[in-house]
Amino acid sequence: MKELLRSNDPVLLSFVSALLSEAEIGFIVLDTNMSVMEGSIGILPRRVLVEEDCIDEARNLLTEAGVGHDLEAEDKA
């Protein structure tokens, strides 16, 4: 799995999840339960990871959807 993006924006995370699901790209959102540790204030970003062989497809999908500026840098992914 490779990191696609990090965000603490629940709307963005929901949108990205819907896009990836619709495209049948395997992904997982990590750190969703960290809100218990942070006190539910939403400061810790959630990480979206996709299957390694789908990272380019996922990047293209999000770029076409207008959220490419939120992607992690290539060297971090």
BANUMAR-858033 format. One record per residue: residue number from 0; residue in one letter; x, y, z of N, C-alpha, C, O in turn. Coordinates in Angstrom, 2 decimals. Atoms other than C-alpha are relative to their C-alpha. Example, Ala and Ser with C-alpha at 12.3 -4.5 7.8 and 13.67 -1.06 7.14 Angstrom:
2
> num;residuo;n_u;n_v;n_w;ca_u;ca_v;ca_w;c_u;c_v;c_w;o_u;o_v;o_w
> 0;A;0.89;-1.19;0.00;12.30;-4.50;7.80;0.90;1.20;0.00;1.94;1.18;0.66
> 1;S;-0.82;-1.19;-0.06;13.67;-1.06;7.14;-0.77;1.09;0.73;-0.26;2.20;0.90
//
This chain:
77
> num;residuo;n_u;n_v;n_w;ca_u;ca_v;ca_w;c_u;c_v;c_w;o_u;o_v;o_w
> 0;M;0.85;-1.18;0.00;0.00;0.00;0.00;0.89;1.25;0.00;1.95;1.28;0.62
> 1;K;-0.72;-1.27;0.05;1.15;3.53;-0.77;-0.93;1.12;0.41;-2.13;1.09;0.13
> 2;E;0.79;-1.13;-0.45;0.00;6.77;0.75;-0.40;0.89;-1.17;0.44;1.32;-1.96
> 3;L;0.53;-0.85;1.06;-2.21;8.78;-1.58;-0.16;1.43;0.50;0.23;2.38;-0.18
> 4;L;0.15;-1.34;-0.56;-3.10;11.70;0.67;-0.20;-0.07;1.51;-0.47;-1.13;2.08
> 5;R;0.26;-0.18;-1.44;-3.41;12.98;4.24;-0.92;1.20;0.12;-0.73;2.22;-0.55
> 6;S;0.90;-1.13;-0.21;-6.21;15.19;5.43;-0.77;-0.18;1.30;-1.02;-1.30;1.74
> 7;N;0.90;0.03;-1.15;-8.25;16.08;8.47;-1.36;0.56;-0.39;-2.18;0.86;0.48
> 8;D;1.26;-0.49;0.54;-11.11;17.28;6.24;-0.94;-1.18;-0.27;-0.72;-1.94;-1.21
> 9;P;0.88;1.17;0.17;-13.97;14.76;6.62;-0.75;-0.01;-1.32;-1.08;-1.08;-1.84
> 10;V;0.69;-0.07;1.28;-15.69;15.99;3.46;0.91;-0.50;-1.12;0.49;-1.29;-1.97
> 11;L;-0.98;0.46;1.00;-12.56;15.47;1.35;0.21;-1.50;0.11;0.24;-2.20;-0.90
> 12;L;-0.22;1.44;-0.19;-11.98;12.04;2.87;-1.19;-0.82;-0.49;-1.01;-1.88;-1.08
> 13;S;1.19;0.68;0.47;-15.55;11.03;2.14;-0.06;0.02;-1.53;-0.39;-1.00;-2.14
> 14;F;0.00;-0.14;1.45;-15.30;12.32;-1.45;1.03;-0.93;-0.63;0.72;-1.64;-1.60
> 15;V;-1.06;0.86;0.53;-12.00;10.52;-2.07;-0.39;-1.47;0.15;-0.18;-2.27;-0.76
> 16;S;0.44;1.38;-0.22;-13.38;7.31;-0.56;-1.05;-0.40;-1.03;-1.01;-1.51;-1.56
> 17;A;1.05;0.29;0.99;-16.42;7.51;-2.85;0.60;-0.16;-1.40;0.21;-1.07;-2.13
> 18;L;-0.63;0.09;1.31;-14.26;8.14;-5.93;0.76;-1.32;-0.16;0.65;-2.00;-1.18
> 19;L;-0.79;1.23;0.07;-11.93;5.24;-5.15;-0.88;-1.24;-0.02;-0.61;-2.19;-0.75
> 20;S;0.94;1.13;-0.02;-14.80;2.88;-4.37;-0.66;-0.17;-1.36;-0.76;-1.28;-1.88
> 21;E;0.67;0.04;1.30;-16.59;3.78;-7.60;0.93;-0.52;-1.10;0.51;-1.24;-2.00
> 22;A;-1.00;0.44;0.98;-13.38;3.18;-9.58;0.53;-1.40;0.30;1.35;-1.93;-0.44
> 23;E;-0.44;1.33;-0.43;-12.90;-0.14;-7.75;1.50;-0.07;0.24;2.17;-1.04;-0.13
> 24;I;-1.41;-0.05;-0.40;-9.47;0.89;-6.49;0.06;-0.35;1.48;-0.59;0.30;2.30
> 25;G;-0.12;0.41;-1.39;-8.53;-0.89;-3.28;0.71;1.07;0.83;1.77;1.56;0.45
> 26;F;-0.58;-1.02;-0.87;-7.82;1.55;-0.44;-0.40;-0.26;1.44;-1.28;-1.06;1.74
> 27;I;0.32;0.04;-1.43;-7.85;1.96;3.32;0.27;1.39;0.57;1.22;2.06;0.17
> 28;V;-0.19;-1.28;-0.70;-8.22;5.04;5.52;0.52;-0.33;1.39;-0.16;-0.99;2.18
> 29;L;-0.63;0.26;-1.30;-5.88;4.92;8.50;-0.15;1.20;0.93;-0.37;2.33;0.48
> 30;D;0.03;-1.02;-1.06;-5.94;6.88;11.75;-1.39;0.55;0.27;-1.51;1.62;0.87
> 31;T;1.35;-0.50;-0.23;-9.73;7.25;11.83;-0.37;-0.03;1.48;-1.20;0.77;1.92
> 32;N;0.32;0.10;-1.43;-9.84;6.24;15.49;0.89;0.86;0.88;0.80;0.80;2.10
> 33;M;-0.89;-0.87;-0.77;-7.20;8.75;16.53;-0.77;1.13;0.67;-0.23;1.81;1.55
> 34;S;0.77;-1.07;-0.62;-10.00;11.18;17.41;-0.18;-0.24;1.49;-0.32;0.71;2.26
> 35;V;0.11;0.32;-1.42;-10.29;9.37;20.73;1.25;0.52;0.73;1.16;1.04;1.84
> 36;M;-1.26;-0.43;-0.61;-6.63;10.17;21.43;0.13;1.53;-0.01;0.71;2.11;0.91
> 37;E;-0.18;-1.45;0.13;-6.86;13.79;20.26;-1.14;0.79;0.65;-1.08;2.02;0.70
> 38;G;1.11;-0.68;-0.64;-10.12;14.58;22.03;-1.08;0.45;-0.96;-1.85;1.37;-0.66
> 39;S;1.03;-0.28;1.02;-12.31;14.68;18.89;0.03;1.43;-0.53;-1.02;1.97;-0.88
> 40;I;-0.07;-1.34;0.56;-11.03;18.06;17.73;0.45;0.01;-1.45;0.47;1.07;-2.08
> 41;G;-0.29;0.12;1.42;-9.93;16.81;14.31;1.30;0.58;-0.49;1.39;0.99;-1.65
> 42;I;-1.27;-0.58;0.45;-6.34;18.03;14.22;0.94;-1.01;-0.64;1.82;-0.64;-1.41
> 43;L;-0.89;1.01;0.56;-4.68;14.74;13.34;-0.53;-0.46;-1.36;-1.69;-0.86;-1.47
> 44;P;0.46;0.40;1.33;-4.82;13.93;9.63;-0.19;-1.50;-0.13;0.50;-2.30;0.50
> 45;R;0.23;1.40;0.35;-6.20;10.67;8.32;0.79;-0.28;-1.26;0.96;0.62;-2.09
> 46;R;-0.79;0.37;1.17;-4.13;8.81;5.73;-0.82;-0.95;-0.88;-1.44;-1.89;-0.39
> 47;V;0.65;0.88;0.96;-5.58;7.25;2.59;1.10;-0.73;-0.75;1.94;-0.11;-1.40
> 48;L;-0.97;0.84;0.70;-3.52;4.36;1.24;-0.71;-0.80;-1.07;-1.84;-1.26;-0.87
> 49;V;0.56;0.80;1.08;-4.13;2.59;-2.06;0.98;-1.11;-0.35;2.16;-1.06;0.01
> 50;E;-0.86;1.10;0.44;-2.81;-0.61;-3.54;1.10;0.57;-0.88;0.86;1.45;-1.71
> 51;E;-1.17;-0.55;0.67;0.66;0.00;-4.92;-0.14;0.02;-1.52;0.30;0.98;-2.17
> 52;D;0.12;0.05;1.46;-0.19;-1.06;-8.47;-1.10;0.92;-0.54;-1.26;1.03;-1.75
> 53;C;1.09;-0.91;0.41;-3.12;1.42;-8.55;0.29;1.46;0.33;-0.56;2.31;0.13
> 54;I;-0.29;-1.35;-0.47;-1.34;4.53;-7.24;-0.11;1.03;-1.12;-0.66;2.11;-0.90
> 55;D;0.08;-0.95;1.11;-1.03;6.21;-10.66;-1.43;0.23;-0.43;-1.83;1.36;-0.70
> 56;E;1.41;-0.11;0.36;-4.65;5.48;-11.53;-0.75;0.85;1.03;-1.58;1.68;0.67
> 57;A;0.66;-0.76;-1.07;-5.77;6.86;-8.16;0.39;1.48;-0.06;-0.46;2.35;0.10
> 58;R;-0.46;-1.39;0.12;-3.65;10.01;-8.58;-0.71;0.70;-1.16;-1.16;1.83;-1.02
> 59;N;0.67;-0.57;1.16;-5.11;10.60;-12.04;-1.48;0.26;0.28;-2.02;1.30;-0.09
> 60;L;1.42;-0.13;-0.33;-8.65;10.04;-10.77;-0.25;1.22;0.87;-1.16;2.00;0.61
> 61;L;0.18;-1.13;-0.90;-8.27;12.58;-7.97;0.35;1.32;-0.68;-0.28;2.35;-0.41
> 62;T;-0.36;-1.20;0.74;-6.56;15.08;-10.25;-1.15;0.41;-0.92;-1.50;1.59;-0.98
> 63;E;1.14;-0.28;0.88;-9.42;14.81;-12.76;-1.21;0.49;0.78;-2.01;1.27;0.26
> 64;A;1.13;-0.41;-0.84;-11.90;15.27;-9.91;0.23;1.36;0.66;-0.65;1.87;1.36
> 65;G;-0.27;-1.33;-0.53;-10.22;18.54;-8.92;0.60;0.05;1.38;0.67;1.12;1.99
> 66;V;-0.63;0.00;-1.33;-8.55;17.45;-5.70;1.46;-0.46;-0.06;2.00;-0.94;0.94
> 67;G;-1.40;0.40;0.17;-5.08;16.74;-7.08;0.95;0.79;0.86;2.02;0.30;1.20
> 68;H;-0.86;-0.84;-0.85;-3.63;19.61;-5.01;0.14;-0.57;1.41;1.04;-0.18;2.15
> 69;D;-0.06;0.60;-1.33;-4.32;17.52;-1.88;0.84;-1.27;0.06;1.03;-1.83;1.14
> 70;L;-0.78;1.24;0.03;-2.20;14.56;-3.00;1.34;0.17;0.67;1.93;1.25;0.66
> 71;E;-1.35;0.00;-0.56;0.97;13.65;-1.18;1.00;0.08;-1.14;0.73;-0.38;-2.25
> 72;A;-1.06;-0.09;1.00;4.19;14.39;-3.06;0.41;-1.39;-0.44;0.33;-2.35;0.33
> 73;E;-0.38;1.30;0.58;5.41;11.59;-5.33;1.04;-0.72;0.85;0.94;-1.93;1.05
> 74;D;-1.07;0.66;-0.75;8.51;10.94;-3.22;-0.48;-0.52;1.35;0.16;-1.40;1.92
> 75;K;0.55;0.47;-1.26;6.37;10.45;-0.08;-0.94;-1.18;-0.21;-1.14;-1.98;0.71
> 76;A;1.03;1.01;0.26;3.82;8.15;-1.73;0.56;-1.38;-0.12;-0.19;-2.33;-0.34
//
